[in-house]
Amino acid sequence: MIEDIDIARKYVYVETFRVGNDEIGDRFRRALTQKAKEGIDVRLLIDGWGAGSVDHDYFSELTAYGGQVRFFEKIKYNTDIFTRSHKRNHRKLLLIDDNISWIGSSNLTAYNMNWRESMLRLKNGITYTLSKLFMQDFRIYNKYVFNKAYNTRLIKYEDFEILRDAPSIAVKRINQRFIKMIRAAKRMVLIETPYFLPGYFLRKAMMDAAKRGVKVTVILPKQSDVNLIDVLRNKYLGPLHKSGIRFLFFTPNNLHAKLLLVDSKSFAIGSSNFDYRSFRYMYEIILTGEDKSIAEQIEGHIHKTISDSILFDHKKWAERPLINRFFERLLLPFRHLL
């Protein structure tokens, strides 16, 4: 990604949930600052909560050379904390010169470099399309009221489709697309996700697929970076396993990739997790399509993940301590917020 920034001659647009005040964050900051020095249009959009300790001062040299840095919806510790401030921009894009696009799961932090991520690099005209969508986000970074339908409309580019979600309980475009893809499966469904708290209709689509003979496989991290989600997800694993869904746990480190592949053909890659929070409260983006080359790369990525994973042990799950079951029930009412 840094190498692509280095060759930029027109613009560099970055949209991310998190930038680390660390070695990786510093490397990106230096690369972006150098481009601004060269007169390149540099724009950086970071989620206000995900930014953590990174603030405008961190990018003072970049902005001094004309780069633009905006923090999406800074957290306000008031009555909005569980309404407006709870809705975060989770999208992840790097766009360069109407020519190179990166879309996927990774933040720009040092600890992410040790995680298993999924980032797709595209070198075609879709970058121009994505840059227009980026500019929409850049303009509404601090707006509470905006044209949600316009800013989340389905975008088509050649054989690809770009789906975006904005916070909504009623309209969940990415969730519905996942359900549609799984319902269309004839042979297999492969899913990689760090957080697995699917709603009823998504669970039903997976179970129905398994009943009709589709091999449904879900790969999760053995231990993610959000322990509460790991505790709560256990409530779902046993019943789904009994319905024919195969679960595996990635063991080397955290699995943060977000992928869906159906029948080695249809794919979805982007920022969205398989959980209530992503579908209801987050600004997310995914790319879907049936490009053979991309589908093969995604399948290779998933099979490498599987090779470093262990099978879910249903017997061990059934014998888990009562305290674990207690916390699963305790957390269940808060599943939409985790």
N, C-alpha and C positions, 0 to 999 in steps of 0.2 A: 504493500500500500504506500509506504514511504517513497519507494522508487517511482511509482506513478505520479505522486505529488511533485517529485523533482523534475519531471518532464513537462509539467503543465505550462501552457503558453497563453491561455485565455482566462480560465477560472478554475477554482477549487472550492467546492461546496461540501461541507461536512455536517451531517445531522447524526447525533448520537445521544444515548442516554447518559453516558458517563465518560469523563476524561479524568485520568488519574494525575495527581500531583506526585509523579514518580518518573522513573526512567522512560517509560513508554510515552506518557503524557508530554514529557519534555521533548522527546524526539519529534513528535507530531507538531508541537508548538514551534520548534526551531524550523522544521520544514515549511510550515505555513507562513511563518514570519519571513523566511527567505523569499517565498513567492510574492508576498506583499511588497517587499523591498524592490522586487523586479517589476512592480506595477500590475501584477496579476490580481484579478478580482477574487478575494478570499473571504468566504463567509462561513461562520461556524455557529451552529445552533445546538445548544446543550440543554438537556432537561434541568430545570432549576433544583430539583431534589437530587437527581443523580450526580450533579456536579460536585456535591459534597464541599470540600474545602477549596475547590477551584473557583476563583471569582474573576472579576474584570481586571484586577491588578495582576493576576497571573498572566494575562494576555496583553499587558500594557504596551510592550514593544510591537506586537502584532498590530494593535489598533493605531499605534503611533504612525505606522507605515500605511495606514488606510484599510487594514483588514477590519471586518465587521464581526463582532461576537455578540450573540444574544442568548439569554438564559430563558428557556421556556417555562413560564408560570412558576415564578419563585414561590417557595413555600411560605404561607402566611399562617402563623400560629394563632388562629382565632376561630370563630365559628365555622369557617370554611374548610377547616383542616380535613374533614371527612367528606367534603363535597367537592368544591373546586380544587383544593390543594391535593386531593387524593387522585386526581386524574392526570397521569403523567405521559410525557412523550417518550415512547420506548423505541421509536424508529431508528434505524441505523443505515446510513447511506454515506458513500464517498463518491463524488461526481467530479469528473475532470474533462474539460474542453469538449463537451458534446461527443465524447469519444470513449471514455472509460467509466464504467460504473462498478461499484462494489455494493452488494446488498446482502444482509445476513444477520448474524447473531452477536458479533463481537463488539464490546466496548473498547475504548482506547486507554487501557490500563495495563499495568505490569502483571497483575494477578490473572487477568484474562489470557495472557500469553501461555499460561500453564494449563489452561482449560481446553477441552475438546470443543471447538467452535465450528460453525458452518458459514463461510463467506463465499459468495459467488462473484466472480469477476467477469463482466461482459464488456466486449469491445465492439460496439455498434451504435446505431442511432438511437437506441433506447435511452441513452444518457441525456439527450436533449429533452425527451419526454419526462424523465425523472427530475431533471433540473427545474422544469416548470412546477412540478409538484413540490419540490423543495422550496421554491420561492413562495408558494402558498403558505407553507408552514412557517417560513421566515417572517412573513407579514403578519400572521395571526399569533405570534409567539406570546403575546400578553393580552389577547382579546378573550373575553368571556362569552361574547355573543358574536357569531359569525355564521356564514351560510354552510351549515354542516353537510347538507346534501351535495352541494357543489364541491366541497373539499374532501368528500369521500366517494365521489362517483367512480364507477368502474372505468379503468383506462385500458385500452387495447393497443398493443404495438405488435404488428405482424402476428406471429403465433403465440405471443405472450399476453397475459393479463396481469394488471397491477391492481391489487385490492388494498384498500386502506380502511381502517376502523378509527372512529373517534368515539369517545365515551358515550355509550347508549345502552340501556337495558333492553330496549325494543329492537334495535337494528344492530345486528352483529354479523357483518358481511363475511368476515374471515371464518368465524365459527360455522356459518351456513355453507361456505365453500368446502371446508373440511368434511362436513357431513355429506355433501353432494359427492365428493370424490370417493369417500369410503363406500357410499351406497352403490357407486358404479363399479366397484372392484369386482373382478372375476377370479383372480388368482391369489394375489397377495397385497397386503398393506404393511408398509414399514414406517415407523414413527420414531423420531428422536426428539426428546424434549427434556429440559431440566426440571420442569414443574408440571405435575400431572394431576389436575383436579377438574376433569371434564364434566360438563353438565349432563343432564339426563339424555337429551336427544343425541349428543355426541357419543355417550356411552352406548345407547341403544343401537346407533349405526354400527359401532364396532362389534357389538354382540350379534347383531343380525348378520353381519358379514361373516363372522366365525361360524354361525349356524348353517350358512349356505356353502360352507367348505372353503372360504377364503382364509388363508394363513395370515393372521393379524399378529404383528410383532411390535412391541413397544419397548424401546431402550431408554432407561432412566439412569441418572447418576446413583451410585450406591449411597452416596451422601452428597447432597447439594449444598449450596451456600445459604439456604434458608431452611433451618432445621424444623420449623413449625410445619412447613409444607410436607417435609419428609414424614413427619408424624401423621398428618392428616391423610396423606395419599394412601397409607396402609389400609385405611378403611375400604378403599375401592379395589385394592389389588386381589384380595381373595375371591370375592364374587365374580370379578371379571376373568380371573384365571379359570374358575370353574366353568365359565361360559365358553371357554376355548381360546381365550386371548393369551398369547405368550409374552411374558415379561422377562427382561434381562436387565442386570445392573452393571453399568460401566464402572470399573474399579480403579484405574490408574490415578484419576483425579476427577475434578468436576466435569460433567458433561453439560455443556451450555448450548449445544447445537439445537436448531429448531427446523426440522425437516419432516416432510411427508412425501412418500413415494408410493404410487399405486400401480401394480402390474408392470413394474419396470419401465413405465411410460409416462404417466402423469405425475408431476411433481409440484410441490409448494416449498418455497424457501423464503425466509425473512426474519422478522423480529418477534412474531407472536408465539407465545407458549400455549400449551393445552390446558388452560386453567380459566376460571371465572374472571380473575382480575384482568388478564389480557383481553378477553372478549368483551368485557363490560366497561372497563374504566381506563384503558390505555389507548393512546394513539399508536397504532401499529401499521405495518406495511408488509405485504408478502408479494412475491412474484410466482405466478403459476404458468404452466405450459406443458408441452409434450416434446420439446426439443430432444432428440435422441442423444446427442453428445452430453448435454447437461444431465439427463436422466441417468446415463451411464456413470458420470462422475459422482452423482449423489448416491447411486447404488454402491459404488466402490467405497465411498466414505462410510456408509452405513455398515457394510460388511466388515470394514476395518474396525469400526466401533464394536460390532458384535464379537469380533475375535478377542477383544480385551474386556469382555463382559461375562458375568456368571448368571445362571438361570435363577429365577425367583423360586424360592423353596416354600411351597404351600404348606407343608407339614410344620415347618418352623413358624410360618405366619400364624397358623391355627393355634400354636402353643405360645404365642407372644404373651408377655405378662399382662395382668389385669390393669396395671397402671398405664400401659400403653393404650389399651382400649378406652380407659377413662379419658385420657387426653384427646383421643380421636373424637369421642363424643363431645367433649368440652369445646373443641375447636370447630366442630362442624357448622355451627351457626355463623361463624366468621369466615367461612371459606371464600366468600366473595371479596374479602379484603386482603387475603394473603397472597 
